[in-house]
């Protein structure tokens, strides 16, 4: 659930990249941050919705090699601090379901309330002394040997 403000921000990041003679959607392999999922370094969650595009545009424009992002408080909790200005906004939204009595029928109904929070995040390269938690990487197991010629 992206907002007009978020779309405007992403658009302005693309325009800034173009004005600095960078075409952000060309040759993303030059910058490793463009190749893998942007995620939160505190809890490991991968950003979704329009957030990955926002973070990709910021990382590309500023030349960040890292795909790890943290809020100011998260950097502090991980023993470090933010050493550079220029946060990027990420949007978190969810639907809160609340049970209420309908005033007309007196029956219990579920009311859905959209909640949107905007967080300012910093790339790991904008921080100092942050100790990221170790995460286990899981490699997918192949149950069947893949033969590209046969599969084609």
C-alpha positions in Angstrom: 0.0 0.0 0.0 2.3 2.8 -1.3 1.2 6.4 -0.9 1.5 9.3 -3.3 4.2 10.7 -1.0 6.2 7.4 -1.4 5.8 7.4 -5.2 6.9 11.1 -5.3 10.0 10.2 -3.3 10.9 7.2 -5.6 10.4 9.4 -8.7 12.6 12.2 -7.3 15.3 9.6 -6.6 15.2 8.4 -10.2 15.3 11.9 -11.5 18.4 12.7 -9.2 20.1 9.6 -10.6 19.4 10.5 -14.2 20.6 14.1 -13.6 23.9 12.7 -12.3 24.2 10.7 -15.5 23.3 7.4 -13.9 20.7 5.3 -15.4 19.7 3.2 -12.3 18.1 0.3 -14.2 21.2 -0.3 -16.4 24.0 -2.6 -15.5 23.0 -3.2 -11.8 25.7 -5.8 -11.5 28.2 -3.0 -11.0 26.8 -2.4 -7.5 26.2 -5.6 -5.3 23.5 -3.7 -3.4 21.4 -3.9 -6.5 21.7 -7.6 -6.8 20.3 -8.9 -3.6 17.3 -8.2 -1.4 17.5 -5.0 0.7 16.8 -6.1 4.3 16.7 -4.8 7.8 20.0 -5.6 9.6 18.3 -5.8 13.0 15.7 -8.5 12.4 16.7 -9.7 9.0 13.3 -8.9 7.4 13.4 -8.3 3.7 11.7 -5.1 2.6 8.5 -5.4 0.5 6.1 -3.3 -1.5 7.6 -0.2 -3.0 10.3 -0.1 -0.3 12.9 -2.2 -2.2 12.7 0.1 -5.1 13.1 3.2 -2.9 16.1 1.6 -1.2 17.6 0.4 -4.5 17.3 4.0 -5.9 19.0 5.5 -2.8 21.7 2.9 -2.7 22.4 3.4 -6.5 22.5 7.2 -6.3 24.7 7.3 -3.2 26.9 4.4 -4.3 26.3 2.1 -1.4 27.6 -1.4 -1.7 25.6 -2.7 1.3 21.9 -3.9 1.1 21.5 -3.7 4.9 19.4 -0.9 6.4 18.8 0.2 10.0 16.8 2.8 11.9 18.7 5.1 14.2 17.5 3.2 17.3 18.4 -0.2 15.8 22.0 1.0 15.1 22.2 2.1 18.7 20.8 -1.2 20.0 23.5 -3.0 17.9 26.3 -1.1 19.7 26.8 1.5 17.0 25.6 4.9 15.8 24.6 6.7 12.6 27.6 8.7 11.3 26.1 10.2 8.2 23.0 12.2 7.3 20.5 11.2 4.6 18.0 8.6 5.7 15.6 6.9 3.3 12.0 6.4 4.2 10.4 3.0 4.4 6.7 2.4 4.8 5.3 -0.3 7.0 1.6 -1.0 6.8 -0.8 -3.6 8.2 -4.5 -4.0 8.7 -5.6 -4.0 12.3 -8.7 -6.0 12.9 -10.8 -4.9 15.9 -14.0 -6.6 17.1 -16.7 -4.1 18.0 -20.5 -4.1 18.5 -22.5 -2.7 15.7 -24.6 0.1 17.2 -27.6 -0.7 14.9 -27.8 -4.5 15.2 -25.9 -5.0 18.5 -23.9 -7.8 16.8 -20.2 -8.2 17.0 -18.5 -7.2 13.8 -14.9 -7.0 12.7 -13.7 -3.5 11.8 -10.6 -3.3 9.6 -8.3 -0.3 10.3 -5.3 0.4 8.0 -2.2 1.4 9.9 0.8 3.1 8.1 4.1 4.0 9.8 7.0 5.6 8.1 10.5 4.8 9.3 13.7 6.6 8.4 16.5 4.0 7.7 20.2 4.4 7.1 22.4 2.2 5.0 24.9 0.1 7.0 27.7 2.2 5.3 26.3 5.3 7.1 26.9 3.7 10.5 29.9 3.1 12.7 30.6 0.2 15.2 27.4 -1.7 14.4 27.7 -5.4 15.3 25.2 -7.2 13.1 23.7 -10.4 14.5 24.8 -13.7 13.0 22.2 -15.2 10.8 21.9 -18.7 9.5 21.8 -19.0 5.8 19.7 -21.8 4.4 20.5 -23.2 1.0 17.5 -24.7 -0.9 17.7 -28.4 -1.4 17.0 -29.8 -4.8 15.0 -32.9 -4.7 15.3 -33.5 -8.5 18.4 -33.2 -10.7 17.8 -30.4 -13.1 18.6 -31.0 -16.7 18.1 -27.8 -18.7 18.2 -29.5 -22.1 15.6 -32.1 -21.1 13.4 -29.5 -19.3 13.4 -27.2 -22.4 
